[in-house]
Amino acid sequence: MFVISDFIRVERMPGFSCKLCAQCCRDRIVVLYDRDIERLSEAGFSDFYEEASELELYLTGAKYRMKLKENGECIFLKDDRCIAYEYRPDTCRRYPFIVGEDFILASISCPGIKWDEEGDAEPFREPSEEISRALRRIIKL
C-alpha cells in the first residue's frame, strides 16, 4: 500500500519536531523535480529515479519519482536514516507540509506535527514552490 496524499488544508502553521521515525520514507511516492535530480546527481548518486506516472506529473508537475526498494522503502533509507539527507529532494525537505503563497497543507499522519503549537512556515516555502504551483493549477486552494 502506498500513500498518495494525506494532506489537509490548515488555517495556521502547526509546530513541528521530527521524531526520526522514518515513517515518511516508507510506502510513499516521492516526486522529483529537475533540481532534485541535479542536486543528487552532482553529489554522486545515480540510478535513484524513474519516470513519474501521467497522474503524478499532472498532480505535482514532477517528471520523475524516487525508486523504492521491494519492501517500499526509499532507496536512500539505511538503518532508519537517510544516506542522502544533505542532498534530499524538495519533497523530503518540505515534508510534512506544503506551503503555498496563501495556503498551508499538513500531513495528518506525521507524528512530529504539534497541532497545538504555532510553527514557522518559511523553511517549508521554497521546497514547496514547484508542487504548490502545480496544485494551484488543478485545485482551488
VEXTOR-768324 format. One record per atom (N, C-alpha, C, O): residue number from 0; y, z negated, x. Coordinates in nm, 2 decimals, padded with zeros to 4 digits. Layout:
# VEXTOR-768324
<NUM,<Y,Z,X>>
...
This chain:
# VEXTOR-768324
<0,<-00.12,00.00,00.08>>
<0,<00.00,00.00,00.00>>
<0,<00.12,00.00,00.09>>
<0,<00.13,-00.08,00.18>>
<1,<00.22,00.09,00.06>>
<1,<00.34,00.09,00.13>>
<1,<00.46,00.06,00.04>>
<1,<00.46,00.10,-00.07>>
<2,<00.56,-00.01,00.10>>
<2,<00.68,-00.05,00.03>>
<2,<00.77,00.07,00.05>>
<2,<00.81,00.10,00.16>>
<3,<00.81,00.13,-00.06>>
<3,<00.91,00.24,-00.06>>
<3,<01.05,00.18,-00.07>>
<3,<01.14,00.21,00.01>>
<4,<01.07,00.09,-00.16>>
<4,<01.20,00.02,-00.17>>
<4,<01.19,-00.11,-00.25>>
<4,<01.12,-00.12,-00.35>>
<5,<01.25,-00.21,-00.19>>
<5,<01.25,-00.34,-00.26>>
<5,<01.39,-00.40,-00.26>>
<5,<01.42,-00.52,-00.25>>
<6,<01.49,-00.30,-00.26>>
<6,<01.63,-00.34,-00.25>>
<6,<01.69,-00.35,-00.39>>
<6,<01.66,-00.28,-00.49>>
<7,<01.78,-00.45,-00.41>>
<7,<01.86,-00.47,-00.53>>
<7,<02.00,-00.48,-00.49>>
<7,<02.04,-00.51,-00.38>>
<8,<02.09,-00.44,-00.58>>
<8,<02.23,-00.45,-00.56>>
<8,<02.28,-00.59,-00.58>>
<8,<02.24,-00.66,-00.67>>
<9,<02.36,-00.64,-00.48>>
<9,<02.41,-00.77,-00.49>>
<9,<02.57,-00.77,-00.49>>
<9,<02.62,-00.67,-00.44>>
<10,<02.63,-00.87,-00.55>>
<10,<02.77,-00.87,-00.56>>
<10,<02.84,-00.93,-00.43>>
<10,<02.95,-00.89,-00.40>>
<11,<02.77,-01.01,-00.36>>
<11,<02.82,-01.06,-00.23>>
<11,<02.71,-01.06,-00.13>>
<11,<02.59,-01.06,-00.16>>
<12,<02.75,-01.06,00.00>>
<12,<02.66,-01.05,00.11>>
<12,<02.60,-01.19,00.13>>
<12,<02.66,-01.29,00.15>>
<13,<02.46,-01.20,00.11>>
<13,<02.40,-01.33,00.13>>
<13,<02.38,-01.35,00.28>>
<13,<02.40,-01.26,00.37>>
<14,<02.35,-01.48,00.32>>
<14,<02.33,-01.51,00.46>>
<14,<02.20,-01.46,00.50>>
<14,<02.12,-01.41,00.42>>
<15,<02.18,-01.46,00.63>>
<15,<02.05,-01.41,00.69>>
<15,<02.02,-01.47,00.82>>
<15,<02.11,-01.49,00.91>>
<16,<01.89,-01.51,00.84>>
<16,<01.84,-01.56,00.96>>
<16,<01.70,-01.51,00.98>>
<16,<01.61,-01.56,00.90>>
<17,<01.68,-01.42,01.07>>
<17,<01.54,-01.36,01.09>>
<17,<01.44,-01.47,01.12>>
<17,<01.46,-01.56,01.20>>
<18,<01.33,-01.46,01.05>>
<18,<01.22,-01.56,01.06>>
<18,<01.12,-01.51,01.16>>
<18,<01.02,-01.58,01.19>>
<19,<01.14,-01.39,01.22>>
<19,<01.04,-01.33,01.32>>
<19,<00.90,-01.32,01.26>>
<19,<00.80,-01.34,01.34>>
<20,<00.89,-01.29,01.13>>
<20,<00.76,-01.28,01.07>>
<20,<00.70,-01.14,01.08>>
<20,<00.58,-01.13,01.06>>
<21,<00.78,-01.05,01.12>>
<21,<00.73,-00.91,01.14>>
<21,<00.68,-00.84,01.01>>
<21,<00.62,-00.74,01.01>>
<22,<00.71,-00.91,00.90>>
<22,<00.68,-00.85,00.77>>
<22,<00.74,-00.71,00.75>>
<22,<00.68,-00.63,00.68>>
<23,<00.86,-00.70,00.80>>
<23,<00.93,-00.57,00.78>>
<23,<00.88,-00.46,00.87>>
<23,<00.92,-00.34,00.86>>
<24,<00.78,-00.49,00.96>>
<24,<00.72,-00.40,01.05>>
<24,<00.58,-00.35,01.00>>
<24,<00.51,-00.28,01.07>>
<25,<00.55,-00.39,00.88>>
<25,<00.42,-00.36,00.83>>
<25,<00.43,-00.29,00.69>>
<25,<00.51,-00.33,00.61>>
<26,<00.35,-00.19,00.67>>
<26,<00.34,-00.12,00.54>>
<26,<00.47,-00.07,00.49>>
<26,<00.50,-00.09,00.37>>
<27,<00.56,-00.03,00.57>>
<27,<00.69,00.02,00.53>>
<27,<00.72,00.16,00.59>>
<27,<00.68,00.19,00.70>>
<28,<00.79,00.24,00.51>>
<28,<00.83,00.37,00.57>>
<28,<00.96,00.34,00.64>>
<28,<01.06,00.29,00.58>>
<29,<00.97,00.38,00.77>>
<29,<01.09,00.36,00.85>>
<29,<01.14,00.50,00.87>>
<29,<01.09,00.58,00.96>>
<30,<01.25,00.53,00.80>>
<30,<01.31,00.67,00.82>>
<30,<01.39,00.67,00.95>>
<30,<01.44,00.57,00.99>>
<31,<01.39,00.79,01.01>>
<31,<01.46,00.80,01.14>>
<31,<01.56,00.92,01.13>>
<31,<01.53,01.02,01.08>>
<32,<01.68,00.89,01.18>>
<32,<01.78,00.99,01.19>>
<32,<01.79,01.04,01.33>>
<32,<01.73,00.99,01.42>>
<33,<01.86,01.15,01.35>>
<33,<01.87,01.22,01.48>>
<33,<01.91,01.12,01.59>>
<33,<01.85,01.12,01.70>>
<34,<02.01,01.03,01.56>>
<34,<02.05,00.94,01.67>>
<34,<01.94,00.84,01.70>>
<34,<01.94,00.79,01.81>>
<35,<01.85,00.81,01.61>>
<35,<01.74,00.72,01.64>>
<35,<01.64,00.79,01.73>>
<35,<01.60,00.73,01.83>>
<36,<01.61,00.91,01.70>>
<36,<01.52,00.99,01.79>>
<36,<01.58,01.00,01.93>>
<36,<01.50,00.98,02.03>>
<37,<01.71,01.03,01.94>>
<37,<01.77,01.04,02.07>>
<37,<01.77,00.91,02.14>>
<37,<01.73,00.91,02.26>>
<38,<01.80,00.80,02.08>>
<38,<01.81,00.67,02.14>>
<38,<01.67,00.63,02.20>>
<38,<01.66,00.59,02.31>>
<39,<01.57,00.64,02.12>>
<39,<01.43,00.61,02.16>>
<39,<01.38,00.70,02.26>>
<39,<01.31,00.66,02.36>>
<40,<01.40,00.83,02.25>>
<40,<01.36,00.93,02.35>>
<40,<01.42,00.90,02.48>>
<40,<01.35,00.91,02.59>>
<41,<01.55,00.88,02.48>>
<41,<01.62,00.85,02.61>>
<41,<01.57,00.72,02.68>>
<41,<01.58,00.71,02.80>>
<42,<01.52,00.63,02.60>>
<42,<01.46,00.51,02.65>>
<42,<01.32,00.53,02.71>>
<42,<01.26,00.43,02.76>>
<43,<01.27,00.65,02.69>>
<43,<01.14,00.68,02.74>>
<43,<01.02,00.68,02.64>>
<43,<00.91,00.69,02.68>>
<44,<01.05,00.65,02.52>>
<44,<00.95,00.65,02.42>>
<44,<00.92,00.79,02.37>>
<44,<01.01,00.88,02.36>>
<45,<00.79,00.82,02.34>>
<45,<00.76,00.95,02.29>>
<45,<00.65,00.94,02.19>>
<45,<00.58,00.84,02.18>>
<46,<00.63,01.05,02.11>>
<46,<00.52,01.06,02.01>>
<46,<00.52,00.94,01.91>>
<46,<00.42,00.88,01.88>>
<47,<00.64,00.91,01.87>>
<47,<00.66,00.79,01.78>>
<47,<00.70,00.84,01.64>>
<47,<00.72,00.75,01.55>>
<48,<00.73,00.97,01.61>>
<48,<00.78,01.01,01.48>>
<48,<00.71,01.13,01.43>>
<48,<00.64,01.20,01.50>>
<49,<00.72,01.15,01.30>>
<49,<00.67,01.27,01.23>>
<49,<00.77,01.31,01.12>>
<49,<00.87,01.24,01.10>>
<50,<00.75,01.43,01.07>>
<50,<00.84,01.47,00.97>>
<50,<00.84,01.39,00.84>>
<50,<00.73,01.34,00.80>>
<51,<00.95,01.37,00.78>>
<51,<00.96,01.29,00.66>>
<51,<00.92,01.38,00.55>>
<51,<00.92,01.50,00.56>>
<52,<00.87,01.32,00.44>>
<52,<00.84,01.40,00.32>>
<52,<00.97,01.45,00.25>>
<52,<01.08,01.41,00.29>>
<53,<00.95,01.55,00.17>>
<53,<01.06,01.60,00.09>>
<53,<01.14,01.49,00.02>>
<53,<01.26,01.49,00.01>>
<54,<01.06,01.40,-00.04>>
<54,<01.12,01.29,-00.12>>
<54,<01.20,01.20,-00.03>>
<54,<01.31,01.16,-00.06>>
<55,<01.15,01.16,00.09>>
<55,<01.22,01.08,00.18>>
<55,<01.34,01.14,00.23>>
<55,<01.45,01.08,00.24>>
<56,<01.34,01.27,00.26>>
<56,<01.46,01.35,00.30>>
<56,<01.56,01.35,00.19>>
<56,<01.68,01.32,00.22>>
<57,<01.52,01.37,00.07>>
<57,<01.61,01.37,-00.04>>
<57,<01.68,01.23,-00.06>>
<57,<01.80,01.22,-00.08>>
<58,<01.60,01.13,-00.06>>
<58,<01.65,00.99,-00.09>>
<58,<01.73,00.93,00.03>>
<58,<01.82,00.86,00.00>>
<59,<01.70,00.97,00.15>>
<59,<01.76,00.90,00.26>>
<59,<01.84,00.99,00.35>>
<59,<01.92,00.94,00.43>>
<60,<01.82,01.12,00.34>>
<60,<01.89,01.21,00.44>>
<60,<01.82,01.22,00.57>>
<60,<01.88,01.28,00.66>>
<61,<01.71,01.15,00.59>>
<61,<01.64,01.14,00.72>>
<61,<01.53,01.25,00.73>>
<61,<01.46,01.27,00.63>>
<62,<01.53,01.32,00.84>>
<62,<01.43,01.43,00.85>>
<62,<01.30,01.38,00.91>>
<62,<01.20,01.45,00.91>>
<63,<01.30,01.26,00.96>>
<63,<01.18,01.20,01.03>>
<63,<01.15,01.06,00.98>>
<63,<01.23,01.00,00.91>>
<64,<01.03,01.02,01.01>>
<64,<00.99,00.88,00.98>>
<64,<00.90,00.83,01.10>>
<64,<00.85,00.91,01.17>>
<65,<00.90,00.70,01.11>>
<65,<00.82,00.64,01.22>>
<65,<00.67,00.66,01.19>>
<65,<00.62,00.65,01.08>>
<66,<00.60,00.69,01.30>>
<66,<00.45,00.69,01.29>>
<66,<00.40,00.54,01.27>>
<66,<00.46,00.45,01.33>>
<67,<00.30,00.53,01.20>>
<67,<00.24,00.40,01.18>>
<67,<00.10,00.39,01.24>>
<67,<00.03,00.50,01.24>>
<68,<00.05,00.28,01.28>>
<68,<-00.09,00.26,01.32>>
<68,<-00.18,00.27,01.19>>
<68,<-00.13,00.27,01.08>>
<69,<-00.31,00.28,01.21>>
<69,<-00.40,00.29,01.10>>
<69,<-00.39,00.17,01.01>>
<69,<-00.41,00.19,00.89>>
<70,<-00.36,00.06,01.06>>
<70,<-00.35,-00.06,00.98>>
<70,<-00.22,-00.08,00.91>>
<70,<-00.19,-00.18,00.84>>
<71,<-00.13,00.02,00.92>>
<71,<00.00,00.02,00.85>>
<71,<00.11,-00.04,00.93>>
<71,<00.23,-00.05,00.88>>
<72,<00.09,-00.09,01.05>>
<72,<00.19,-00.15,01.13>>
<72,<00.27,-00.04,01.21>>
<72,<00.22,00.07,01.23>>
<73,<00.40,-00.07,01.23>>
<73,<00.48,00.02,01.32>>
<73,<00.41,00.03,01.45>>
<73,<00.36,-00.06,01.51>>
<74,<00.42,00.15,01.51>>
<74,<00.36,00.17,01.64>>
<74,<00.43,00.09,01.75>>
<74,<00.37,00.08,01.86>>
<75,<00.55,00.04,01.73>>
<75,<00.62,-00.04,01.83>>
<75,<00.59,-00.19,01.81>>
<75,<00.64,-00.27,01.89>>
<76,<00.51,-00.23,01.72>>
<76,<00.48,-00.37,01.70>>
<76,<00.36,-00.41,01.78>>
<76,<00.25,-00.35,01.77>>
<77,<00.38,-00.51,01.87>>
<77,<00.27,-00.56,01.95>>
<77,<00.29,-00.71,01.96>>
<77,<00.39,-00.77,01.99>>
<78,<00.18,-00.78,01.92>>
<78,<00.18,-00.93,01.91>>
<78,<00.30,-00.98,01.83>>
<78,<00.36,-01.07,01.86>>
<79,<00.32,-00.91,01.71>>
<79,<00.42,-00.95,01.62>>
<79,<00.57,-00.94,01.67>>
<79,<00.66,-01.01,01.62>>
<80,<00.58,-00.86,01.78>>
<80,<00.72,-00.84,01.84>>
<80,<00.74,-00.69,01.86>>
<80,<00.64,-00.62,01.88>>
<81,<00.86,-00.64,01.85>>
<81,<00.89,-00.50,01.87>>
<81,<00.91,-00.47,02.02>>
<81,<00.99,-00.54,02.09>>
<82,<00.83,-00.38,02.07>>
<82,<00.85,-00.34,02.21>>
<82,<00.96,-00.25,02.24>>
<82,<01.00,-00.22,02.35>>
<83,<01.03,-00.20,02.13>>
<83,<01.14,-00.11,02.14>>
<83,<01.27,-00.18,02.08>>
<83,<01.36,-00.10,02.04>>
<84,<01.27,-00.31,02.07>>
<84,<01.37,-00.38,02.00>>
<84,<01.52,-00.33,02.04>>
<84,<01.60,-00.31,01.95>>
<85,<01.54,-00.33,02.17>>
<85,<01.68,-00.29,02.21>>
<85,<01.72,-00.15,02.17>>
<85,<01.84,-00.12,02.15>>
<86,<01.62,-00.06,02.14>>
<86,<01.64,00.08,02.11>>
<86,<01.60,00.11,01.96>>
<86,<01.60,00.22,01.92>>
<87,<01.57,00.01,01.88>>
<87,<01.52,00.02,01.75>>
<87,<01.60,00.11,01.66>>
<87,<01.72,00.12,01.68>>
<88,<01.54,00.18,01.56>>
<88,<01.61,00.27,01.47>>
<88,<01.71,00.19,01.38>>
<88,<01.71,00.07,01.37>>
<89,<01.81,00.27,01.33>>
<89,<01.90,00.21,01.24>>
<89,<01.84,00.15,01.12>>
<89,<01.89,00.05,01.07>>
<90,<01.73,00.20,01.07>>
<90,<01.66,00.14,00.95>>
<90,<01.62,-00.01,00.99>>
<90,<01.64,-00.10,00.90>>
<91,<01.58,-00.03,01.11>>
<91,<01.55,-00.17,01.16>>
<91,<01.67,-00.25,01.18>>
<91,<01.67,-00.37,01.16>>
<92,<01.78,-00.19,01.24>>
<92,<01.90,-00.26,01.27>>
<92,<01.97,-00.31,01.14>>
<92,<02.03,-00.42,01.15>>
<93,<01.96,-00.24,01.03>>
<93,<02.03,-00.28,00.91>>
<93,<01.94,-00.37,00.82>>
<93,<02.00,-00.44,00.74>>
<94,<01.81,-00.37,00.84>>
<94,<01.72,-00.45,00.75>>
<94,<01.76,-00.60,00.76>>
<94,<01.78,-00.65,00.87>>
<95,<01.77,-00.67,00.66>>
<95,<01.72,-00.64,00.52>>
<95,<01.83,-00.60,00.42>>
<95,<01.83,-00.62,00.30>>
<96,<01.93,-00.53,00.48>>
<96,<02.05,-00.48,00.39>>
<96,<02.08,-00.34,00.41>>
<96,<02.04,-00.27,00.51>>
<97,<02.14,-00.28,00.31>>
<97,<02.21,-00.15,00.32>>
<97,<02.35,-00.18,00.27>>
<97,<02.37,-00.21,00.16>>
<98,<02.45,-00.16,00.36>>
<98,<02.59,-00.19,00.33>>
<98,<02.67,-00.06,00.33>>
<98,<02.68,00.01,00.43>>
<99,<02.71,-00.03,00.21>>
<99,<02.80,00.09,00.19>>
<99,<02.94,00.05,00.19>>
<99,<02.98,-00.06,00.20>>
<100,<03.03,00.15,00.16>>
<100,<03.17,00.13,00.15>>
<100,<03.21,00.02,00.04>>
<100,<03.29,-00.06,00.06>>
<101,<03.14,00.04,-00.07>>
<101,<03.17,-00.05,-00.18>>
<101,<03.04,-00.11,-00.25>>
<101,<03.05,-00.14,-00.37>>
<102,<02.93,-00.12,-00.18>>
<102,<02.81,-00.18,-00.23>>
<102,<02.73,-00.24,-00.12>>
<102,<02.74,-00.21,-00.01>>
<103,<02.65,-00.34,-00.17>>
<103,<02.56,-00.41,-00.08>>
<103,<02.42,-00.41,-00.15>>
<103,<02.41,-00.45,-00.26>>
<104,<02.32,-00.36,-00.08>>
<104,<02.18,-00.37,-00.13>>
<104,<02.11,-00.47,-00.04>>
<104,<02.13,-00.47,00.09>>
<105,<02.02,-00.56,-00.10>>
<105,<01.95,-00.66,-00.02>>
<105,<01.80,-00.65,-00.06>>
<105,<01.77,-00.63,-00.17>>
<106,<01.72,-00.67,00.04>>
<106,<01.57,-00.67,00.02>>
<106,<01.53,-00.80,-00.05>>
<106,<01.57,-00.91,-00.01>>
<107,<01.45,-00.78,-00.16>>
<107,<01.41,-00.90,-00.23>>
<107,<01.29,-00.97,-00.17>>
<107,<01.25,-01.08,-00.20>>
<108,<01.23,-00.90,-00.07>>
<108,<01.11,-00.96,-00.01>>
<108,<01.13,-01.02,00.13>>
<108,<01.03,-01.08,00.18>>
<109,<01.24,-01.01,00.18>>
<109,<01.27,-01.06,00.32>>
<109,<01.28,-01.21,00.31>>
<109,<01.38,-01.26,00.25>>
<110,<01.20,-01.29,00.38>>
<110,<01.21,-01.44,00.38>>
<110,<01.33,-01.49,00.46>>
<110,<01.36,-01.61,00.45>>
<111,<01.40,-01.41,00.53>>
<111,<01.51,-01.45,00.61>>
<111,<01.64,-01.45,00.54>>
<111,<01.74,-01.50,00.58>>
<112,<01.64,-01.39,00.41>>
<112,<01.77,-01.39,00.34>>
<112,<01.79,-01.53,00.28>>
<112,<01.71,-01.59,00.22>>
<113,<01.92,-01.57,00.30>>
<113,<01.96,-01.70,00.24>>
<113,<02.05,-01.68,00.12>>
<113,<02.17,-01.66,00.14>>
<114,<01.99,-01.67,00.01>>
<114,<02.06,-01.63,-00.11>>
<114,<02.17,-01.72,-00.15>>
<114,<02.27,-01.68,-00.22>>
<115,<02.16,-01.85,-00.11>>
<115,<02.27,-01.95,-00.15>>
<115,<02.38,-01.96,-00.04>>
<115,<02.46,-02.04,-00.06>>
<116,<02.38,-01.87,00.06>>
<116,<02.48,-01.87,00.16>>
<116,<02.56,-01.74,00.16>>
<116,<02.51,-01.64,00.11>>
<117,<02.68,-01.74,00.22>>
<117,<02.76,-01.62,00.23>>
<117,<02.74,-01.57,00.37>>
<117,<02.73,-01.64,00.47>>
<118,<02.72,-01.43,00.38>>
<118,<02.69,-01.37,00.51>>
<118,<02.80,-01.27,00.54>>
<118,<02.90,-01.25,00.47>>
<119,<02.78,-01.21,00.66>>
<119,<02.88,-01.11,00.72>>
<119,<02.82,-00.97,00.71>>
<119,<02.72,-00.95,00.77>>
<120,<02.88,-00.89,00.63>>
<120,<02.83,-00.75,00.61>>
<120,<02.85,-00.66,00.73>>
<120,<02.78,-00.56,00.75>>
<121,<02.95,-00.69,00.81>>
<121,<02.99,-00.60,00.92>>
<121,<02.88,-00.55,01.01>>
<121,<02.88,-00.43,01.04>>
<122,<02.80,-00.64,01.06>>
<122,<02.69,-00.60,01.16>>
<122,<02.60,-00.50,01.09>>
<122,<02.53,-00.42,01.17>>
<123,<02.59,-00.49,00.96>>
<123,<02.50,-00.40,00.89>>
<123,<02.56,-00.27,00.85>>
<123,<02.49,-00.18,00.80>>
<124,<02.69,-00.26,00.86>>
<124,<02.76,-00.15,00.80>>
<124,<02.74,-00.02,00.88>>
<124,<02.70,00.08,00.82>>
<125,<02.75,-00.02,01.01>>
<125,<02.73,00.10,01.09>>
<125,<02.59,00.15,01.08>>
<125,<02.57,00.27,01.06>>
<126,<02.48,00.07,01.10>>
<126,<02.35,00.12,01.08>>
<126,<02.31,00.17,00.94>>
<126,<02.21,00.23,00.92>>
<127,<02.40,00.14,00.85>>
<127,<02.38,00.18,00.71>>
<127,<02.45,00.31,00.67>>
<127,<02.43,00.36,00.56>>
<128,<02.53,00.36,00.76>>
<128,<02.62,00.48,00.73>>
<128,<02.54,00.59,00.67>>
<128,<02.57,00.64,00.57>>
<129,<02.44,00.64,00.74>>
<129,<02.37,00.76,00.70>>
<129,<02.29,00.74,00.57>>
<129,<02.30,00.83,00.48>>
<130,<02.22,00.63,00.56>>
<130,<02.15,00.61,00.43>>
<130,<02.24,00.59,00.31>>
<130,<02.21,00.63,00.20>>
<131,<02.35,00.51,00.34>>
<131,<02.44,00.49,00.23>>
<131,<02.51,00.62,00.18>>
<131,<02.53,00.63,00.06>>
<132,<02.53,00.71,00.27>>
<132,<02.59,00.84,00.23>>
<132,<02.49,00.92,00.15>>
<132,<02.53,00.98,00.05>>
<133,<02.36,00.91,00.19>>
<133,<02.26,00.98,00.11>>
<133,<02.24,00.92,-00.02>>
<133,<02.22,00.99,-00.12>>
<134,<02.24,00.79,-00.03>>
<134,<02.22,00.72,-00.16>>
<134,<02.33,00.75,-00.25>>
<134,<02.31,00.77,-00.37>>
<135,<02.45,00.75,-00.20>>
<135,<02.57,00.78,-00.28>>
<135,<02.56,00.92,-00.35>>
<135,<02.61,00.94,-00.46>>
<136,<02.50,01.01,-00.28>>
<136,<02.49,01.15,-00.33>>
<136,<02.40,01.15,-00.46>>
<136,<02.42,01.23,-00.55>>
<137,<02.30,01.06,-00.46>>
<137,<02.20,01.07,-00.57>>
<137,<02.20,00.96,-00.67>>
<137,<02.15,00.97,-00.78>>
<138,<02.27,00.85,-00.64>>
<138,<02.27,00.73,-00.72>>
<138,<02.41,00.68,-00.74>>
<138,<02.49,00.68,-00.65>>
<139,<02.45,00.64,-00.86>>
<139,<02.58,00.59,-00.88>>
<139,<02.58,00.44,-00.84>>
<139,<02.53,00.36,-00.92>>
<140,<02.63,00.41,-00.73>>
<140,<02.63,00.27,-00.68>>
<140,<02.77,00.21,-00.70>>
<140,<02.79,00.09,-00.66>>
